[in-house]
Amino acid sequence: MNSPITELICNHILDKISDFLILTSLEGNIKLLNKPLLNALKCKKEDLIDKPVSIIFATDELFQTMKFDKPQLITLNYNNKKIPIQLSSTVIFDAEDTATDILIIARDLRETSKLASDIELLKKNIRKSEEETTTKISLLSDALASVGESVFITDIYQRIIYCNKRGMETFNYDWNEFIGKEAEILYKTNDKESFRGSWRGEVIAMRKGKEKFPALLTTSSVKNKVGKEIGFVGVFQDITELKKLVDELEKASVDLEKRVILRTEELEKSRNLWEKTFNSIEDLVSIHDREDKIIRVNKAAAKKLNATPSELEGKDCCSLFMDENLSRNECPCHEVLKTQKTVQKEINSKKLDGTFTFSVSPIFNEREELEGLVHIVTDITKRKHLEEQLLHSTKMAAIGTLAAGITHEVNNPLTIIMGYCHILLNNPLYTGEIRNQLTKIYEQVNRAKKIIYNLSVFARSHKSEKRYIDLIDLMEKTLELRSYDLQRKNISIYREFQNNLPCVYVDGNQIQQVFFNLINNTIDAILSVKNQGKITIKIMQAQDKIRTVFADDGCGINPEDIPKIFDPFYTTKEIGKGTGLGLSISYGIIKDHNGNINVQSQPGEGTSFIIELPVASIIPFFTSQKEEKTEDSPETTTCRSKANILIVDDEELIAEILISSLKKYGFNVESSLDGHKALEMIKGIDFDLIISDYRMPDLSGEKLYEDLLEHKAELAKKLIYITGDTTDESILSFVQKRNIKLLHKPFDINKLIETINELLNE
């Protein structure tokens, strides 16, 4: 704006605009609002200043409005006073282009022909300092630029000194063409005082080129502190469409009155009883004519469709109830019109957000001619969810119980097999084909180990370590870990990441595990049909969710396989290439985070996995500080020869393997298959280190540790537990709190030697 506008003028203008204006902080606290809004809500400014904006807006509605550029129709709700409004919003930026505030503009729809009331008095005083005044003027100028009406300011001689953006657009003038011109170029009226003092009335406005249009003009004078007039303010509203609308409404009203008069006597006797019965039904009930156009809906249907009953009249079933991807032939109403028989269908509707039974029956007149339809929709979403939850919970409980037992029982024999393979592979006598066969055995044991580990993850019940996570950052780290493998397999990654996404509150390790599983799946799907391909990964905000999509151009999934794709042990891969646990584990992780995971696929056209996770309710402040790097693994040190080691394990073969392996490294090794005997040996022999099974029949890991603390505290620091029970969180908790080394069976002997060296060299 070229000429200066004082805060007094801007505030005065703000209060004269009929739109409701609200200025909030980024946190949603009200900083400023104009008098038309206060008058409409019948409250004082002090009642709302510094209050959260949700006090007058429903939170969901506000957030929805903030996400779209187009104006939204919602309802103000304050002290049981409801006002329908058309709402839009904009973000206010300071000189450094930093978001500072949010400006909300709402138009009162109760009386569209009524504009601003009487012009209020000028604001009393300029703000405390020039800096605050300048900031306020900037905000109010932005507000004027955003309002939907044409605002003009003239000096005392009625020469134009300011016009907002809407005014220039409406009157088709450039800024330089306006400034300095007399206000009379804008309109014609017989009232000479129309742009002097306080005035309101209808005028004939003139655009550039002399095009005329009807407008409602509201003017007022602006005075300084001593009461002297220093200029005038004018607000134009184009009422062309409003006049047309009024005419159309008047015609519609006349027509409606005629029809009502003709039918009132006939309907009055039975209407009340029928109306009460109709609206008391909880199902969504609608009555249609022979063209499938709605004649009547009950309150339940109108509420579900977020409309008034009259708004739904004349619309067809398909447009209201059926998803866009369904053809008209799949609509139950269409079937009834063709067959004239009752049709019942169960439909999973995205539009209605749930699963519903549709029951449509024909209505015949006295001549047995089809006269219309009665359409009843029953919401069975909760019932279906309960059925699905019960079925899935039963599956999960059974698999969890099975997995917990398998992991413990299978890990011991796997440890024995792996141990003997290690011994034989280190024997120079076994070469050639025998060594190859031993290597294959060792590899298959490792494969079985991974399967057992996946089972343990599936069965384990543990507390998530949640924190605020940037999903894009987590995805980039995941892709970085897989970059070599992706490049080697000729898989290209295409990223479609939305900027400035809010974070999510999740267990990062678990979500990364889901990402790994889905990337592995997409790679397998591509390589099953060709030797190269692409994966498109999208991360975007979808209302209050962050949506992540993994889309491949692989083989796709058969329709009959999709309902079972997240079931445990279900896999479409060849034998040996999949355990069927990856997607099941991923499903459980996402559900534990209150999210959703779905799949969309067509055979031969690729597959898309869609994950949705809730946006974090509190947005943390992230600095540029990177996560701390983990320390490099310590270099392997030479073994302390002649160190005395005690092995405690009730599995004799495991003890034999450990004795044989450790002696080859120069250790002195003793063993005990009995827990009590082991305690006696510890008291009588000076051991440098103890390797013990965590769960002995007569000696628990906790008891061994407590006994060491009591009798040989230093030896308690040289303790390694081994266990085949990977599902018990109490074991992990115990060793982590006491910084005790723990190896899960089956373990590699080299890993054991590395752990021994680490403890002995501390």
N, C-alpha and C positions, 0 to 999 in steps of 0.2 A: 504494500500500500504506500503510495507516494507521499500523501499528506499525513501528518501525525494524528492519531486518534487516542485521546486520553482514555484511561481506564473508566472514568465516569461515563463517557459516551458509550463505550463498548458494553459495559454492564447494563446500561439503560437499554441498549438495543437488544441485548440478550433477554431481558425481561419482557420485551415487547413482541418477541417472536412467539407465535402460537404453538410451535413445536415444543415438546418437552425436551429439555437439554440437561444432561447429567455428565459431570466430569468426575472420573474416578481415578484412583491410583492403579498401578499395575496389579496390586493385590486385591483390587475390587472394593476399596473403601471410598465412600462418597466424599469428594472435595468441594464440589460446586453444583448447584442446580438452580434453575430459573423459577420465577414466581408462577408461571402458568402450571408447572408441575405441582408446586406446593398448593396452589389453589384447588387443583383437581383432586389432590389427595386429602385436602382439608387438614393440613398439618403445618407445623412451623419448621423453619430451616434447622433449628436446633435439634429437632426430632430425628433428622436424617444425616446431618453432617458427621463425618468420621465413622458412620455405620457401614457395615457391609452392604453392597448393592443388592444382595439376595433378600434384604428386608422388603423390597418392593418388586423384585423379579424372582420367579422360580429359577433356581440355580441352573437346572438343565437347560431351560429355555434360553437363559442368558448365554451360556457357553455355546449352545447351538448357533445363536445369532452371531457370536464373535467369530465363527468359523466360516462364514459365507459372506460374499460381497453383496448378494441380493438382499433387499429388505425382507424382514420376516414378520408374520402376523402372530403376536402373542398377547398375553393379558397381564396388565399391572394388577397387583394384589397387595393391598395395604389396609390393615384394620377392617377386613371384610369388605373393602370397597374395590370392586373389579372394574377395570377400564380396558376395553380392547384397543390395541395400538398397533401401528406399523413401525417396526424398529429397525435401525441400522446403527453401525458403529464404525469408528475409525481410531487409529492409534496416533497419538500426538508425539512428535519428535522434537528434541531441542536442537540447538545450533550444531552440536557434534553428531547429529543424526542418531541420537540414542533415544529409545522409547522412554517417555516419562509418564504419560497418562493415557487414559482411554476416554474418548468422547462418545457418548451414547445419545442418539437423536431418535425421539419417538413422536409419532403423529397420532393425536387423539382421533379415533374413528367414530366416536359417538355422534358427533354432529359435524359432518364434513364441510358443511357450508358456513360453519361458524369459525372465525379466525380469532386473533388475539383480543383479549378483553381490554378494558380501559387501560391506558398507558400509566404505568406506575411512576412513582417519584424517582428522581435521580438518586443514585447511590450517595451516601452521605460524605464519605471522606476518601481521599486517595490513600492507597496502602502505605504501610509504615515507611518503606524506603523506595528509592527509584528503581533499584534492582528488582524488587518484588513487583512493582508496578509494570515494568517492562515485560516481565515474564507473564503477568496476567493479561496484558494487552495482546501478547503473542497468542496466548491460548484462546482469547475471545475472538481474535481475528481468524484463527483457524476454525472456530465454531461458526462464524458468519460465512466462511467459505464453504462449509459443509451443509448448511441448512438448505432445505428444499424450496425456499421462497426467495424472491428477488429483493435485495435490501440496498437502499440508496441513502447516502448522507449528503446534505447540501449545507452550504454556509448560510449566513443570515440573509444573503441576497438570492437564495434559492439556486445557486450554482452548484452543480454536482461535484463533490470532492471525493466520493468513494462509491464503488459498486462491487458487490460480491460476484463470484463466478457465475452463479445461477442467473443473476441479473443480466450479465453480458450475453449468456447463452439465450435467454428468453427474448431479449430485445435486439439481438443480432448486431450488437455494436462491439468494437474493440475498446480497450481501456482508454486509449488516447482520444477516441471519438467521443467518449462520455465526459471526460474530465473537463471542467470549466463550462460545460453547456448548461443552459437553464433546464429545470426539471420539466418544463412544459413540453419538451420534445418527446416525453414519455407517454403522455395521455391527454385526453380532452375531457373537460367537465364544465358544467355551468357554475359550479361552486368555486369561487375565486380563492377561498381560504383552504382549499383541499391540501395544499402542501405548506401550510403555515399553521402552527399550533397543533392541537389535537383534533383529528378528523378521521372518520372512517366511512367508506361508502363505495358504491360500484362506479367504475369509470370505464371509458373506452381507451384501452392502452394501444400504443402504436409502435410496431417494430420498425427497424430500419427498412426503408422502402415503402413506408406508410401502410403496411399491413396491419389491420385492426383486430383486436380480440378483447373480449370482456375480462375485466380483472377487478379484484377487490383490493382497495388501497387503504392502508392504515398509516396515519402519520402522527408525529408528535414532535414537540420542540425539545431542544436540549439546552439546558441552562447551566451556567457555571455556579460556583459556590455562593455568589452574591445574588443569584436569581436572574442574571441577565441572559437573554437568549443568545446562544452562540452558533446555532445551526438547527437543522431539522432532519428527521429520520423518516423515511418512507419504506413500507413493505408492500410489495405487489404479489398477489396470488392469481395465477391464471385460472379462471373458473369456467373455461370453455367446456371441458369434459364434465365438470360438475353440473353445469346447466343441462347438458345432454342427459346426464345420469338422472337428474331430477325429473326431466320430462319423461324419460323411460320408466322411472319408478312410478310416476303419477299415472301413466298409461297402464302399467302392470297392476297398480293398486285398483284402478277402476275395473279392470277385467276380473281381478280376483274377487272384488266385492260382488260383482254380478253373479259369479259362479257360487259364491258362498250363500247368497240370498236364495238362489234356486234350490240349493241342496240342504239348507239348514233344517227345514221342517221334517224332511225325510230321515235325516241322520240323528237328530237331537235325542230321540227316544232311547236309542241303543248305544249311542256314542260313549257315554260316560262309563258304562259297565265294560264295554269292549276295550276302551282305552286303558282302564285300570288293569284288566286282565293281560292285555297285550304287553304293557310296559313292565309288568311284574315278572315276566319270563326272563330268566338269566341268560338263556341262549340268545344268539344273534338271529332275530327273526325279521324277515322282510317279505313283502307281498309284491309280486311282479305282474305286469300285464302280459298279453300274448306276444309282445315284442321283446320280452325280457327286460323291460324298463321298470324300475322300482316305483311302486305306488306308495308304499308305506314301510317304515322301519321302526322297530321298537327302540327304547332308550339304550338298551345294552348294545345293539348294533351301531347306533350313532356314536356312542362313547368309544367303542372299539375302533371305529373308522375316523375318530377325531373330527366329527362334523355334526351339524344339527340335522334332525330328520328331514327338514325341508331342503337342505343342501343336497341330500342324497336322492331325492325324488327325481325320476326321469333318467337316472343313470342305469347302466346295465350291470349285470352280475360280474361279468369277466373283468371289467375295468376296476371294480372295487375289491373283489375277493381273490381273483386268480393272479398268480405270478405272471410276469411278462413272457417268460419262456414257454408257457403253456399255450397250446392252440385253443381256439374256440371250441373245437370238437371235444376237448377234454373237460369242458365246463359241464357240471351236472345239469344246469338249467338247459343247456343246448340239447343234451340227451333227452330230457323230459319233453321238450318241445317236439322232438322227432318221434319218440316212442309213445308219449302220453301215458307213461308209467312212472311210478315212483323210483327214484334213483338214490342210492346211498354210496358215498365215497369217503375214504379217509385220505386227507391231503396234508402234506407238510408244506405250509405256506410261509414264504419269506415276507410277503406283504403284511400278513397278519401276525407274523413272528410267533409261530408255533405250529402244533399239529391239531387238526380239526376234523370232525366228521361233518360232512355236508349231506343233508337229507332234503331232497327236493320232490315235492308232490304236485300233481296237476290239480287245478280247480276247474270244475265243469259247471255250466249253467243248467237250467232246468231242461234244456234241449240236448243235454249231454255233449255240448260243444265246449272246447277248451277256451276258458275265459282268462286264465292266468296261472300263476304258480305261487306256492308257499315255499319259502326258502329258509331252512333252519340250519344254523351252524353252531356246533357244540365244541367248546374248547377242551381238548383232551391232552394238552401239552404236559401238564403236571403228571397226569397218569402215565404218559409215555416216558417221561423223564424218570419217574420212579421205577418203572419196569426196566428201563435201560440201566439205571444205577444198580438195581438189584442184580440183574444179570451180570453186569460187569464186576460188581463187588464180589459176587460168588466166584467168578473166574479168577479174579485177582487173589482172593483168599486161598483158593485151592492151589494156585500156582505158587503163591508165596510160601505156603506150608511145605509144598513139594520141594521148592528151591532151597529152603533152609536146611532140610534134611539131606538133600543131595550134596550141597557144597561141603558139609562137614565130613560125610562118609566117603566121598570120592577124592577129596584132597589128599588124604593120607596115602592111599595106593598110588596116586599120581606122583607124590613126593618120592615114593620108593622107586617107581619106574624111572623118573627123571634122574634120581641119584645114581642108580646103577648105570644108566646111559652115560652119565658124566664120567663115572669111573672107567667104563669100557672105552669111551672115546679118548680118554687120556692114557690108555694102554697102547704102547707102540706096536703090540703084536697084532692089533686089529686094524687092517688096512684094506684098501681096495673096495670090493663089493660089500664086505661085512661092515666096513666103516660107513659106507653110503647107507646101508640098511639101518645102522644105529642112528645115523643122523636123521633119517626119516622118522624113526620112532621118537626121537627127541623133539622134532618139529611137531609131530602129532600130539605129543603130550602138551606142548605149548599151546597148540590149538584148543585142546580140551581145557587147559587152564583158563584161556580167554572165555570159553563158553561158561565155565563155572563162575568166573568173575562176573560175567553179565547176569548170571542167575543170582549171584549174591547181591548185586546192585538192585536187581528187580525185587528181591525179597526183603532187602534191608529197610527198616523204618528208622529214619534219622531226621534230625532237625535241620532245616535249610539255613545256611549262613547267607542271609539276604543283605544286599546293599544296593545303592543306586548305581545303575549300569547304563552306559550309552551303548545301545544295541549295535549301532554302526561300528563303533570302536571294537566291540566284542566280535562282530562278524569279520572285520579286517584282520584281527589277530588269528581267528580261526582259519581264514583263507591263507594267511601267511604260513601257518603250520602245514597246510596242504599244498602250497604253491609248487613244490618240486614234483609231487605225485601227479598233480593236475597237468603240469607241463609235460611230464613223461608220457601221460596217457592221452595227449592231444585234446584236452578239455579246456575250452575257453570260458572265462567268467565275464558276464556282462552285469554291471552294477547299475541299479536305478534306485538311488538313495535320496530321500527327501531331506532338504536342509533344515537345520534348527529344530530337530525333533526333541520332544521332552524325553526324559529318562524313564526307565522302568525300575521297580524295586524287586529284584530277583536274586537267586543264587546263581552267580555268574558261571560257576563250574558246571552246574547242571544244565543251564541253557546252552553252554558251549558244547556239552555232550550231545544235546539234541541237534545242534547245528552239524556236528561231526556225523551223526547218524544219517541225517537227511542228505548231506553232501555225498556220503558213501553210497546211499541208495541211488541218487541221481547218476553218479558215475557208473554204477553197475547197470542201470537201465540203459544208458547210452551205449556202453561197450558190448551189451548183449546183442545189438543189431548193427553196429558200425564201429570203425576204429577211430573216430573223432566226433566231437560234438560240442555243444555249448550249454551252459547253465546260466539262466538269468535269475539274479537275486534282487528282489525289490524290498525296500524297507520304507514304510510310509505311515502316516497317522490316519486312522479311520475312527473319527469321533473320539471316544475316550479309550481307544486301544491303539497299540502300535502293531501294525500288520507286517509280517515277514513272509515273503513268497519265494519258494525254491521251484523254478520251472525248468524242466529239461526237455530236450528234443529226442528222447529215447523211445523205448518200445511201447510205453503206455501200459495201462492196467485194464484187464478185462472187467466189464461191469459186474460180473458175479463175484469177483475177488474183492471189490472195493469195500463192502460191508464188513469183511473179515480182516482188513489190512492191518488193523491195530491189535488184533488178537495175539496173545502170547504164542510163540512157536509157529505162527502161521507165516509161511514164506513162499514166494513164487520162484525163488532162485533154484538153481541146480543143487543137488546134494553136495555138501562140502563147501558151498559158497555163501551160506547164510544160516543163522541160527533161529531166525524168526523172533528175536527178542528186541532188536534195535528200535523198531517203531512202537512196540508195546511199552518199552521203557520211556521213550520220548513222549508218548501219550500220557503216561502217569506223571512225568515231570511237569508238563504243561498244565495238566489239570490241577496239580498241587499248587501252581502259581495262579490259580483262578483264571486261566486262559483257555483258549480253544485251539485245536489242531484238526484240520480237515484236508481232504484230498480231492482233487478234480482231475479226471483223466479220461482219455479215449484211446483205445488200442491203435498203435501206430502214429499217434499224434503227440506223444509226450505226456508228462505228468506234472501237476503243480501241487505242492504241499503248502498250505496256508496256516501260519501260526499267528494268533492274536493274543497279546499280553496287555494287561491294564496299564495305563499311564500312571506313573507315580503320583500319589495324592499331594506330596510335597516335593517341589522342584528344588534340588540342592544347588549350591553354588560351586561350580567346578573351576579350579585354577589350572594353570598350564603345567603344573607339576606332574611328572610322569610317575607311574607306579614304580615302587622300589624293585630293583632287579634282584633276583635270587642269586645267592652266592654260587660261584662255580663249584662243581663237585670236587672234593679234595682228591689230590693225586693218590693213586694207590701206593701204599708204602710196603716196604718189605715186611714179611711176617716176623713176629718175635718168636724165634725158634725156642723150643723147650718151654713155652708158656703152658701152664697147667689149665686144662679146660675140662669142665664137668658137663656131660650130656644127660639130661633127664627127660625121658620119653617112654611111655608105656608101649609104643609100637617098636618091637624088637628090631625089625628090618630097618626102620628109620634110624635107630640108634647105631646099627651096624654100618649103614652107609655113611653117617656122619663121622664115626670113628675112623673108618677106612680113608675117607677123604681128608680129614684134618691131619691125620698122622703123616700123609704124604707131604704136607706143608711144614712138617717138623714140630708139630704140637704134641705135647703129652696129653693124652685123652683118657679120661675115666668116664664110666656111664652107669646109670641106674635106671631100672625099669619101675622102681618103687619110690614113691614120693617120700615116705618116712625114712627110708634108707638113705635117700639123697640128702636129707637134712642132717643125718648123723655124719655122712661123709664130709659135708661142708664144715661141720664143727671140728673134725679131726684132720682135715687136709687143707693146705693153703692153696686154694685155686685162684688163678688170675682172672677167670671168666667162666660164666655159666650160660649154657644154652638149654632152655627148658620149654617143653610143651606147656601152653597156658592152662589147659584143662587136663589134669591127671585125675584118675579115679579117686585118689586119696590125698591129692595136693593141688590146691587152686593156685593160680598165678598171684592172687592177692596175698595168700598165706605165705608163699615162698618169699615174696618181696618184704613182707612185714618181719619175717624171721631173719632175713638178711640185715634189715635195718637194726634189729635188736642185737644181733651177735656179730655181724661183720658189715658195718655200714658202707665201707669203701667198696666191698664186693657188690653191693646193691647197685652201684653205678656201672658195673661191668656185667650187665644182665641182658641177654637176648631171648625174647619170647618167640616161639614159633607156634602157629595155630592153623588149623584147617577150618575154623569157624569164622567165616568172613561176613556173617550177617549180624553179629552181635555188636551193637554200638557201645555196650558197656566196656568191652575189651579195648576198643579204640580210645574211649574216654579215659580209661584207667592209665594206659601207657602214655597218652599224650600229656596228661596232667603231671606225670612223674618223669617225663623225658626218657622213657625206656624204649629200646629198640624192639621192633616187632616185624617179623617176616611171615607173610602168608604162604601157607602150603598150597601148591608145590612151589618151591623156590629154587633158584639157580645156585649151585655150589659157589660159583664165582661171586655172587652177590653176598653169600654168607661170609666168605673169606674177606671181602671188602669191608663188611660190617664189623667183623672181628678185629681187623687191622685198625679200623677207626676208633674202636673202644680202647684197644690196648695202647694206642699211641696218644690218647688224650692226656 
